[in-house]
C-alpha cells in the first residue's frame, strides 16, 4: 500500500529513533505503518539504517568465548523448523504492520464505542505507550483536547481537519504539549486512524475527563 500524495511526514528524529530501536512499541507501530504507506519516509529510513550499519562496521569488536559459534549452531539445529510461506497479498484498508496486530483487516477489529459514534480498539503493545485504532464517523469531532506528551495520529481512511491542517490517507500528525485541537472528520467518508500516545490526553470538557480512566485515553 503506497500513497503518492502524502503531505505530512515523519520527522528525522522519529525515523532515527525507530532505526535505532529506541521508540516505544506503540510508536514503532505507528512509524512502521506510515513507512509502509510512504515512499519518501521509507527512503529516508533506508538512509538512516545504512548509516547505522556503517557505524557498526567501524565499532570496536568484543572478544567472544571460543565455543560461541558451536553453541549458536547447535541452538539453530535443535530449534523448530522454519517454514517459508509467502505472505498473502492484502487489499484491505489496514497496511501489513497493522494487520499483524489486528489479526486481519477492518472486519476483525474489536471496536468499542466511546460516544458520539466514535469507536476505538486498543492494540496490544508494551505499557510505555498506547496504540489504538479510532473510527470517527464522517462529520463527527473528537472532543477538544491537549497533550501531556506526544501523540502520533496516522490516517488510514478518510480524512480529518484540525487547527493545524487537513490530514488524508497516509498523513501523520505529530502533536506535542503545545498543541490543543479538536479534530473533525471530513464529510466525505468515515475516518479511521491509528493513534499512539505516551501520556494521557488533556480534555477540556467535564464528560470526557470523567470517562477518560475507563476509556484509557
Secondary structure, DSSP 8 states (H G I E B T S, - for coil): --BS-------HHHHHHHHTT-S-HHHHHHHHHHHHHBHHHHHHHHHHHHHHHHHHHHS------TTHHHHHHHHHHHS------------SSS-HHHHHHHTSSGGG---EEEETTEEEEEE---TTSEEEEEEE-TT-B---EEESS-EEEEEEES-EE-SS-EE-TT-EEEE-TT--B--EE-SSS-EEEEEEESS-EEE-SHHHHHHHHHHT-
